Amino acid sequence: MPALYKSFTMDLIDVDDSVSSVSINSTASLIQPIMYFVSSAFLLGSFALQSVLGRPAFDERSLVQERQSSVDSFIKSESSVAIEQLLCNIGSDGCNSKNVATGIVIASPDTQDPDYFYTWTRDAALVFKYVVDRFINQYDAGLQRKIQEYIASQAKLQGVSNPSGSLSDGSGLGEAKFNVDMSAFTGGWGRPQRDGPALRATAMITYANWLIANGYTSTANDIVWPVVRNDLNYVAQYWNQTGFDLWEEVKGSSFFTTGSQYRALIEGAALAKKLGKSGDNYSNIAPQALCFLQTYWISSGKYVDSNINVNDGRTGKDANSILSSIHNFDPALSCDSATFQPCSDKALANHKAVTDSFRSWNINKGISQGSAVAVGRYVEDVYYNGNPWYLATLAAAEQLYDAIYVWKQQGSITVSDVSLSFFKDLVSSISTGTYASDSATFKSITDAVSKYADGYVAIVAKYVGTDGHLAEQFDKNDGHPLSATDLTWSYAAFLSAADRRAGVIPPSWAGGVAAVPNQCGTNTVAGSYSSATATSFPASQTPKGGVPTPTGTQTSTSTSSSSTSTSCPIATSVAVTFEEVVTTNFGDTIKIVGNIAALGNWDTSKAVALSASDYTSSNPVWKATISLAAGQSIQYKYINVKKDGSLTWEKDPNRTYTVPKTCATNATKSDKWQS
């Protein structure tokens, strides 16, 4: 049976960084959850005891380096789990998405307590914005297929009449969620929610821009634009009406919604221009939305009141505002405060106000100012008694990573009266002013903020679920996962934060810093709406420079963008699933170790843990999927790591295997324990 998962504080954690990796290019193979923390927890038992009882004291720099190394290891391990589980929640071939319509994103596989087995327009859009960003950063035909299926599914979903309305006047686009077969959800709910169309437009516009940049303008025009146009027309018509916030609880005006609407209008106008269409309605209304965005700022408290035009009895300090900042991140805007860019003085002051509001929770007791805490939605929250959310805690980290990126790009940091309190928590001697990148203060700030950001990721690492699974929440008293399991948005939030930490930045969207009008307007434009019927994408729409790596499709272009070939490319890497049949006892962990780096170079401390997720008494199988070079010859063995850290090797001889060198990007090697 699989071993139990155990959490360690991040001062002691040394997460096994040799977890099996998953080929991004083979999305069809991403179906088995990876059991990875177990081995490091058991093997570290003696080290943890030494750490508590007799480890020599470290200076601050050593502690920072240890924290960074721990976060590095966690991110490396969790990244494989996160992309697997995210794709598992997309129909119809995701491992958690059987009987889900193609291209539809489920919020969670849970069907009760709580029932999240639906698709939310907002969640799906945020998930696919990450997928599109990942695809643009590294071409992957498997992800491209998912993106195309998502766009096709949304074209159909837009035409489904629902309790919010229909497509005829656009009102139905404000419906928050649908059944997984794309039929209308008719139960009671917070309606309408006006962020969904804006977020969906942004995800699709990002892909449309990639198509245009790579010579596929006709696809962007004929297939993507009709879907995007409906959403943009909705935003232009309904942006100034109240609706329910992203947490689906408060009917009023939401900072997150307004920020999403402003971005969609700006991007929509730019896309319309590229396609030779009129985007005047969008470009004329966008400044009004930007002007309205400023009204959420509470200058006396130096924070964003995330919900206005409502009497909800809250302070307004809400992760809503941090999420808005990171989802509207554009490095080209530098530290623009009007759009609440992550490094702007307003966004940093707000970050402090929001995160500090959670310091009273038991899980955060004793944590000093300037150190990361577990972050929830808002401190007055009562849903599941109000707890930290993984995605909110990760958003707090992501904003800081964004800020560091821009500071380094622009070569300076400005501390204003507005942001001074944020910086003082981290560098107590700081004063207002601008600090150049060659100054000692600049380095002190960036080092401190980097450590602070890593602290939020470390909290997620500390309270992550079994085998790296991310739920919606974790308990504010003891940190155990709560509410919906395998929340798709949680995985997207982790992957996005990890990318920003690594300096992987999404495409620019704003087209330059915009001036805020002196007086806010309230104009709207009634739009025209029609179902998008062209939803079949042409084959082989690869990057202009050719396919950089083999993918999981059977059709690919040649290296020239002007010609195509129906023969598949020879894979350079293959996702090999190792299956080991062996009967184990409670607390055992099967690992694979071999003569190459991916298998630990025969170092058992770097062996790759297999997953027992499919283990049964009749089929005691352990599995791990590892990306290996095509044609590579390897030697390997399996080991059984006991609960006390001791291990047993299977009998000789060493196993040998040559990775297939064909068009296929997946392979399976089935073994039985040698005894």
C-alpha positions in Angstrom: 0.0 0.0 0.0 1.2 3.6 -0.5 3.0 5.3 2.3 1.5 8.1 4.2 2.4 11.7 3.3 4.0 13.8 6.1 4.5 17.6 6.2 7.6 19.3 7.5 8.2 22.9 8.2 10.1 24.6 5.5 13.1 25.1 7.8 13.6 21.3 7.7 12.0 20.3 4.4 14.2 19.0 1.6 11.7 17.9 -0.9 13.0 15.1 -3.2 13.9 16.9 -6.4 14.3 13.8 -8.4 10.5 13.3 -8.9 9.5 11.9 -12.3 9.1 14.6 -14.9 6.4 14.7 -17.4 6.8 15.6 -21.0 4.9 18.8 -21.8 4.6 17.6 -25.4 2.6 14.6 -24.5 -0.6 15.8 -22.9 -2.3 12.5 -23.5 0.1 10.8 -21.1 -0.6 13.1 -18.2 -3.0 11.0 -16.3 -1.2 9.4 -13.4 -0.8 11.5 -10.2 2.8 11.4 -8.9 3.6 10.4 -5.4 6.7 12.4 -4.5 6.9 13.9 -1.1 6.8 10.5 0.6 10.4 9.4 -0.1 12.0 12.6 1.0 10.0 12.7 4.2 11.1 9.2 5.3 14.7 9.5 4.1 15.0 12.8 5.9 13.9 11.4 9.2 17.4 11.3 10.7 18.3 14.7 9.2 15.2 16.3 10.7 16.1 14.9 14.1 19.6 16.2 13.7 18.2 19.6 12.7 16.2 19.8 15.8 18.7 18.5 18.3 22.1 19.2 17.1 22.5 21.1 13.8 25.0 23.9 14.0 23.4 27.4 13.9 23.3 29.1 10.5 23.6 32.8 9.8 20.8 34.6 8.1 22.2 34.2 4.6 22.4 30.4 5.2 18.8 30.3 6.3 17.8 32.3 3.2 19.7 29.9 1.0 18.1 26.9 2.7 14.6 28.4 2.2 15.4 29.1 -1.4 16.7 25.6 -2.0 13.6 24.1 -0.3 11.3 26.2 -2.5 13.3 25.2 -5.6 12.8 21.6 -4.8 9.1 22.0 -4.1 8.5 23.8 -7.3 10.4 21.2 -9.3 8.4 18.4 -7.8 5.0 20.1 -7.7 5.2 21.4 -11.3 4.8 17.9 -12.7 1.8 17.2 -10.5 0.2 20.6 -11.2 0.3 20.4 -15.0 -0.9 16.8 -14.9 -3.9 17.5 -12.6 -4.8 20.7 -14.5 -5.0 18.7 -17.7 -6.9 15.9 -15.9 -9.7 18.5 -15.3 -10.2 19.3 -19.0 -12.7 17.3 -21.0 -13.2 15.0 -22.6 -10.0 13.0 -22.2 -8.8 14.3 -18.8 -8.4 11.6 -16.2 -11.0 13.4 -14.0 -13.2 14.5 -16.9 -15.0 11.5 -18.2 -18.4 12.4 -19.6 -17.3 16.0 -19.7 -17.8 17.8 -23.0 -14.6 18.4 -25.1 -12.8 21.6 -24.2 -14.8 22.1 -21.0 -12.9 22.8 -17.7 -14.3 21.4 -14.5 -13.6 23.4 -11.4 -13.0 20.2 -9.4 -13.8 16.5 -9.7 -15.8 16.7 -6.5 -19.5 16.0 -6.9 -20.6 16.6 -3.3 -19.4 18.4 -0.1 -18.9 20.6 -2.1 -20.2 19.9 -5.6 -17.8 21.6 -8.0 -18.4 19.3 -10.9 -19.4 22.2 -13.1 -17.6 24.6 -15.5 -17.3 28.2 -14.5 -16.6 30.8 -17.2 -14.2 32.6 -15.0 -12.2 29.6 -13.8 -12.0 28.1 -17.2 -10.7 31.4 -18.7 -8.1 31.9 -16.1 -6.9 28.3 -16.5 -6.7 28.6 -20.3 -5.0 32.0 -20.0 -2.2 30.0 -18.3 -2.4 27.2 -20.9 -2.1 29.7 -23.7 0.8 31.5 -22.0 2.6 28.2 -21.5 2.0 27.2 -25.2 3.4 30.5 -26.4 6.5 30.1 -24.3 7.0 26.6 -25.6 5.1 25.2 -28.6 3.2 22.1 -27.7 0.8 20.6 -30.2 -1.1 18.8 -27.4 -1.7 22.1 -25.6 -2.7 23.7 -28.9 -5.3 21.0 -29.4 -6.7 21.8 -26.0 -6.8 25.5 -26.7 -8.7 24.9 -30.0 -11.1 22.6 -28.2 -11.7 25.3 -25.5 -12.4 28.0 -28.1 -14.8 25.7 -29.9 -16.6 24.7 -26.7 -17.0 28.4 -25.7 -18.5 29.2 -29.1 -21.2 26.7 -28.4 -21.6 27.7 -24.7 -22.2 31.3 -25.6 -25.4 30.3 -27.4 -26.9 28.4 -24.5 -29.8 30.2 -23.0 -29.7 30.3 -19.2 -31.2 32.0 -16.2 -29.1 35.1 -16.8 -30.5 35.5 -20.3 -29.6 34.5 -23.9 -27.2 35.5 -26.6 -29.8 37.7 -28.4 -29.0 40.7 -26.2 -25.8 39.3 -24.8 -27.2 39.0 -21.2 -26.7 35.2 -21.1 -22.9 35.7 -21.4 -23.0 36.8 -17.8 -24.0 33.4 -16.5 -21.4 32.1 -14.1 -21.5 28.3 -14.5 -22.8 25.5 -16.7 -23.2 21.8 -16.4 -20.3 19.8 -17.7 -22.3 18.7 -20.8 -22.7 22.4 -21.7 -26.4 22.5 -20.7 -27.6 25.4 -18.6 -27.4 25.2 -14.8 -30.8 26.4 -13.6 -30.4 26.3 -9.8 -30.2 29.3 -7.6 -26.9 31.2 -7.9 -25.3 34.6 -7.8 -26.2 36.1 -11.2 -24.9 37.7 -13.3 -21.1 37.6 -12.9 -19.6 40.0 -15.4 -15.9 39.1 -15.2 -16.3 35.9 -17.2 -16.7 37.3 -20.7 -13.8 39.7 -20.2 -11.4 37.0 -18.9 -12.5 34.6 -21.7 -11.8 37.3 -24.3 -8.4 37.9 -22.9 -7.5 34.2 -23.0 -8.6 33.9 -26.6 -7.1 37.2 -27.7 -3.7 36.0 -26.4 -4.0 33.0 -28.7 -5.3 35.1 -31.6 -2.3 37.3 -31.3 0.0 34.3 -31.5 -1.9 33.1 -34.7 -1.4 36.5 -36.3 2.3 36.7 -35.4 2.8 33.3 -36.9 1.0 33.9 -40.2 -2.4 32.5 -39.4 -4.4 35.7 -39.5 -7.3 34.1 -41.3 -7.8 31.6 -38.5 -7.8 34.4 -35.9 -10.3 36.3 -38.1 -12.6 33.5 -39.0 -12.7 31.3 -35.9 -11.4 33.2 -32.9 -12.7 36.7 -33.5 -16.5 35.8 -33.7 -16.3 34.3 -30.2 -14.2 37.1 -28.8 -16.4 39.8 -30.4 -19.5 38.5 -28.5 -17.6 38.8 -25.2 -16.2 42.2 -26.0 -19.6 43.5 -27.0 -20.9 42.2 -23.7 -18.2 44.1 -21.8 -18.9 47.3 -23.7 -22.6 47.1 -23.0 -22.7 45.9 -19.4 -19.4 47.1 -17.9 -21.1 49.8 -15.8 -23.8 47.5 -14.3 -23.4 45.8 -11.0 -23.0 42.0 -10.7 -21.6 39.4 -8.4 -18.0 39.3 -7.5 -15.5 36.6 -8.3 -16.3 34.9 -5.0 -20.0 34.8 -6.0 -21.2 36.4 -2.8 -21.5 40.2 -3.2 -23.6 42.0 -5.7 -22.0 45.4 -6.5 -19.0 46.6 -8.3 -15.9 44.4 -8.1 -12.3 45.6 -8.5 -11.3 42.3 -10.1 -14.2 42.6 -12.6 -13.5 46.2 -13.5 -9.8 45.5 -14.0 -10.6 42.5 -16.2 -13.0 44.5 -18.3 -10.5 47.3 -18.8 -7.8 44.9 -20.1 -10.3 43.1 -22.4 -11.4 46.4 -24.0 -7.8 47.5 -24.6 -6.7 44.1 -26.0 -10.0 43.8 -28.0 -9.5 47.2 -29.7 -5.9 46.3 -30.6 -7.0 42.9 -32.0 -9.8 44.5 -34.0 -7.3 46.9 -35.6 -5.0 44.0 -36.6 -7.9 42.2 -38.3 -9.0 45.4 -40.1 -12.2 45.7 -38.0 -13.5 48.6 -36.0 -12.7 48.6 -32.3 -13.8 52.1 -31.6 -16.5 51.0 -29.2 -13.9 49.2 -27.1 -11.2 51.9 -27.2 -13.7 54.7 -26.4 -15.1 52.9 -23.3 -11.8 51.6 -22.0 -10.7 54.9 -20.5 -14.0 55.1 -18.6 -13.4 51.7 -17.1 -9.8 52.8 -16.1 -11.2 55.9 -14.5 -13.7 53.9 -12.6 -11.0 51.5 -11.4 -9.4 54.4 -9.5 -12.5 54.8 -7.3 -11.8 51.6 -5.5 -8.7 53.0 -3.9 -9.0 54.1 -0.2 -6.2 56.7 0.1 -6.6 57.1 3.9 -6.0 53.3 4.4 -3.7 52.7 1.5 -5.6 49.8 0.2 -8.2 48.7 -2.4 -11.8 48.4 -1.3 -12.4 45.3 -3.5 -16.2 45.7 -3.5 -18.0 49.0 -3.8 -21.6 50.1 -4.4 -22.6 47.5 -1.8 -23.1 47.5 2.0 -21.5 44.2 3.0 -20.0 45.2 6.3 -16.5 44.3 5.2 -13.3 46.4 5.1 -12.8 45.5 1.5 -9.3 44.1 2.1 -9.6 41.1 -0.2 -7.4 38.8 -2.3 -9.7 40.0 -5.2 -7.3 43.0 -5.5 -4.1 41.0 -5.5 -5.5 38.7 -8.2 -6.5 41.7 -10.3 -2.9 43.0 -10.1 -1.3 39.8 -11.2 -3.7 39.1 -14.0 -3.3 42.6 -15.4 0.5 42.4 -15.1 2.4 43.9 -18.1 6.1 44.6 -17.6 5.9 47.2 -20.3 3.8 49.3 -18.0 6.6 49.3 -15.4 5.2 50.3 -12.0 2.1 52.1 -13.3 -0.3 52.8 -10.4 -3.4 53.5 -12.6 -3.5 49.9 -13.7 -2.3 48.7 -10.2 0.8 47.0 -11.7 2.3 44.6 -9.1 5.3 46.9 -8.4 3.3 50.1 -8.2 3.2 51.9 -4.8 -0.6 51.3 -4.5 -0.4 47.6 -5.3 2.4 47.1 -2.8 0.7 49.0 -0.1 -2.5 47.0 -0.8 -0.5 43.8 -0.7 0.6 44.6 2.9 -2.9 45.6 3.9 -4.5 42.5 2.6 -1.9 40.0 3.8 -1.7 41.7 7.2 -5.4 41.2 7.7 -4.9 37.5 8.0 -2.2 37.6 10.7 -4.7 37.0 13.5 -5.5 33.5 12.2 -4.1 30.7 14.4 -2.1 29.3 11.5 -0.3 32.7 11.2 0.2 33.3 15.0 3.8 34.3 15.9 4.8 35.1 12.3 6.5 38.5 12.3 5.8 41.4 10.0 7.7 41.1 6.8 7.3 37.3 6.8 4.8 35.4 4.7 1.5 34.3 6.0 -1.3 32.0 4.8 -3.7 34.2 2.8 -7.5 33.7 2.4 -10.1 35.5 0.4 -11.0 38.1 3.1 -10.8 37.9 6.8 -14.5 38.2 7.4 -15.1 35.0 5.2 -17.4 32.4 6.7 -17.4 29.8 3.8 -16.1 26.7 5.5 -15.5 29.0 8.4 -13.1 31.1 6.4 -9.7 29.7 5.6 -6.5 30.3 3.6 -6.8 29.5 -0.1 -3.9 28.0 -2.0 -4.5 30.3 -5.0 -4.7 33.4 -2.8 -1.4 32.6 -1.0 0.2 31.9 -4.4 -1.1 35.2 -5.8 0.6 37.0 -2.9 3.9 35.4 -4.0 3.3 36.0 -7.7 2.7 39.8 -7.2 6.1 40.0 -5.5 7.9 38.0 -8.2 6.3 40.3 -10.8 7.6 43.3 -8.9 11.2 42.0 -8.7 11.2 41.3 -12.4 10.2 44.8 -13.3 12.6 46.4 -10.8 15.5 44.5 -12.4 14.3 45.3 -15.9 14.0 49.0 -15.2 17.1 49.2 -13.0 15.6 51.0 -10.1 13.1 50.9 -7.2 11.1 53.8 -6.1 9.8 54.0 -2.5 7.0 56.5 -2.1 5.0 57.6 1.0 2.3 55.2 -0.2 4.5 52.1 -0.4 6.9 53.0 2.5 5.2 50.8 5.1 5.4 47.8 2.8 9.2 48.3 2.3 9.8 49.1 6.0 8.6 45.6 7.0 11.4 44.2 4.9 14.2 46.7 5.2 13.6 48.7 8.4 16.1 51.4 7.6 14.5 52.3 4.2 13.2 55.8 3.4 11.4 57.3 0.5 13.5 57.7 -2.7 14.6 56.0 -5.8 17.4 53.4 -5.5 19.4 52.4 -8.6 20.3 48.8 -9.3 24.0 49.4 -8.5 23.2 50.5 -5.0 23.4 48.3 -1.9 19.8 49.3 -1.0 18.5 48.0 -4.3 20.1 44.6 -3.6 18.8 44.6 0.0 15.3 45.2 -1.2 15.3 42.7 -4.0 16.8 40.0 -1.7 14.3 40.8 1.0 11.3 40.7 -1.3 12.5 37.5 -3.0 12.8 35.9 0.4 9.3 37.2 1.3 7.8 35.9 -1.9 9.4 32.5 -1.4 7.8 32.4 2.1 4.4 32.3 0.5 5.3 29.4 -1.7 6.9 27.7 1.3 3.5 27.9 3.1 1.8 26.2 0.2 4.6 23.5 0.3 4.1 23.1 4.0 0.3 22.5 3.7 0.1 20.9 0.3 -2.1 17.8 0.1 -1.1 14.2 -0.2 1.1 13.5 -3.3 1.1 17.2 -4.1 -2.6 17.6 -4.7 -4.0 21.1 -4.3 -7.5 21.6 -2.9 -9.3 24.9 -2.7 -8.5 25.8 0.9 -6.4 24.7 3.9 -7.5 24.9 7.5 -6.7 28.2 9.3 -5.9 26.3 12.5 -3.9 23.2 11.6 -3.4 23.6 7.8 -5.1 20.4 6.6 -6.7 20.7 3.1 -10.3 21.6 3.0 -13.2 22.1 0.6 -13.0 21.0 -3.1 -10.1 18.7 -4.0 -7.9 19.1 -7.1 -9.2 22.7 -7.7 -8.1 23.5 -11.3 -7.6 27.1 -10.5 -5.2 26.2 -7.7 -3.0 24.3 -10.1 -3.0 27.2 -12.6 -2.1 29.6 -9.7 0.8 27.5 -8.7 2.1 27.1 -12.3 1.8 30.8 -12.9 3.6 31.8 -9.7 6.4 29.3 -10.5 6.8 30.8 -14.0 7.1 34.3 -12.6 9.6 33.2 -10.1 11.6 31.8 -13.0 11.3 35.0 -15.0 8.8 33.5 -17.5 6.6 36.5 -18.4 3.3 36.6 -20.3 3.0 38.7 -23.5 2.5 42.4 -23.1 -1.1 43.6 -23.6 -1.5 47.3 -22.7 0.2 49.0 -25.6 1.7 51.7 -23.4 0.7 53.6 -20.3 -2.8 55.2 -20.6 -3.8 58.5 -19.1 -6.7 58.4 -16.6 -9.5 60.8 -17.7 -10.1 63.8 -15.4 -13.8 62.9 -15.2 -15.2 59.4 -15.3 -17.9 58.6 -17.9 -20.6 56.0 -17.8 -21.2 55.4 -21.5 -22.1 52.0 -22.8 -22.7 50.6 -26.3 -25.5 48.1 -27.0 -23.8 45.3 -29.0 -24.9 42.9 -31.6 -24.5 39.2 -30.9 -24.4 36.1 -33.1 -23.4 32.5 -32.6 -19.9 31.6 -33.8 -20.3 28.7 -36.2 -16.9 28.2 -37.6 -15.1 26.1 -35.0 -12.9 23.7 -37.0 -9.3 24.7 -36.9 -6.9 24.0 -39.8 -4.2 21.4 -39.1 -0.5 22.0 -38.6 -0.6 25.6 -37.4 2.9 25.5 -36.1 5.3 28.4 -35.2 6.7 30.5 -38.0 10.2 29.1 -37.3 9.0 25.5 -37.3 8.4 23.0 -34.5 11.1 23.4 -31.9 10.4 20.1 -30.2 8.4 17.0 -31.1 4.8 16.9 -29.8 2.1 14.4 -29.0 0.3 14.8 -32.4 0.5 12.6 -35.4 0.6 15.5 -37.9 3.3 18.1 -38.0 4.8 20.7 -40.3 8.3 20.6 -41.5 10.8 23.1 -40.3 9.7 25.5 -43.0 6.5 27.4 -42.3 5.6 27.5 -46.0 5.3 23.8 -46.5 3.7 21.0 -44.5 4.1 17.2 -44.2 1.6 14.7 -43.0 4.4 12.4 -41.6 5.1 12.8 -37.9 8.5 14.0 -36.7 10.9 11.6 -35.0 10.6 12.3 -31.3 13.6 13.6 -29.5 12.2 12.9 -26.0 9.8 10.2 -24.9 7.6 10.1 -21.8 8.3 6.6 -20.6 5.9 5.1 -18.0 7.7 2.6 -15.8 5.3 0.0 -14.2 6.7 -2.2 -11.4 4.5 -5.0 -10.1 5.4 -5.7 -6.5 3.5 -6.4 -3.3 4.4 -3.8 -0.7 3.5 -3.1 2.9 2.0 -0.1 4.6 4.7 2.7 4.6 6.7 1.3 1.7 7.7 3.4 -1.3 9.0 1.9 -4.5 11.6 4.0 -6.4 13.6 3.7 -9.6 17.3 4.5 -9.7 19.7 4.1 -12.6 22.8 5.2 -14.5 21.6 8.6 -15.8 20.8 11.9 -14.2 17.0 11.5 -14.7 17.3 8.3 -12.6 19.7 9.7 -10.0 23.0 8.3 -11.3 22.7 5.4 -9.0 22.4 7.7 -6.0 19.4 6.3 -4.0 18.8 9.7 -2.3 17.9 11.0 -5.8 15.9 8.0 -6.9 12.5 8.7 -8.5 9.5 7.7 -6.4 6.7 5.8 -8.2 3.0 6.3 -7.5 0.8 3.7 -5.9 -2.4 5.5 -7.1 -3.5 2.4 -9.2 -2.3 -0.2 -6.6 -4.8 -2.9 -5.7 -4.4 -6.3 -4.1 -5.0 -8.0 -7.4 -2.7 -5.7 -9.3 0.0 -4.3 -7.0 1.4 -1.9 -9.6 3.6 1.2 -9.0 4.1 3.8 -11.8 6.1 6.8 -12.7 6.4 8.7 -16.0 9.8 10.0 -16.8 10.9 12.1 -19.9 13.9 10.4 -21.5 15.9 11.1 -24.7 14.8 9.0 -27.7 17.3 6.2 -28.5 18.9 6.5 -25.1 20.1 3.2 -23.5 19.9 3.0 -19.7 20.5 0.6 -16.8 18.3 0.7 -13.8 16.8 -1.1 -10.8 14.0 -0.7 -8.4 14.3 -0.2 -4.6 11.9 -0.4 -1.8 12.2 2.4 0.8 10.8 1.5 4.2 9.0 3.9 6.5 12.1 4.1 8.7 14.3 5.2 5.7 16.0 1.8 5.2 15.9 0.4 1.7 16.0 -2.9 -0.1 17.4 -3.4 -3.6 15.7 -5.9 -5.9 18.0 -8.7 -7.0 20.6 -8.6 -9.8 21.1 -8.2 -12.7 20.7 -4.5 -13.6 17.8 -3.9 -15.9 18.5 -2.5 -19.4 16.2 -0.5 -21.7 16.6 1.5 -24.9 14.1 4.3 -25.3 12.2 4.0 -28.7 13.2 6.4 -31.4 10.1 6.7 -33.4 7.2 9.2 -34.0 5.7 8.2 -30.7 6.2 10.5 -27.7 4.9 7.9 -25.2 6.2 4.4 -24.2 5.6 2.0 -21.4 8.1 -0.4 -19.7 6.4 -3.1 -17.6 8.5 -4.9 -14.9 8.1 -7.3 -12.0 10.2 -7.2 -8.8 13.3 -9.3 -9.2 13.5 -11.5 -6.1 
